[in-house]
Amino acid sequence: MARKHMFVTGTDGKTRELPVDEKHLDKQIREHRNAGREVTVLDEDERIKYGLLAEKIRRTTGY
């Protein structure tokens, strides 16, 4: 089973990576969404892919 990574964006606009409880992932997502937070769950491959994309954007735009 691939490891999961959960990123939660709060109402303040800050995104945090939170530990994932694999057995209760649906409940965890539901609780954050009900609190008005945006939730993104990625597996290990997706996290690497988006991390590389973010690095490329930083290099080309200077952000």
Secondary structure, 3 states (H helix, E strand, C coil): CCCEEEEEECCCCCEEEECCCHHHHHHHHHHHHHCCCEEEEEEHHHHHHHHHHHHHHHHHHCC
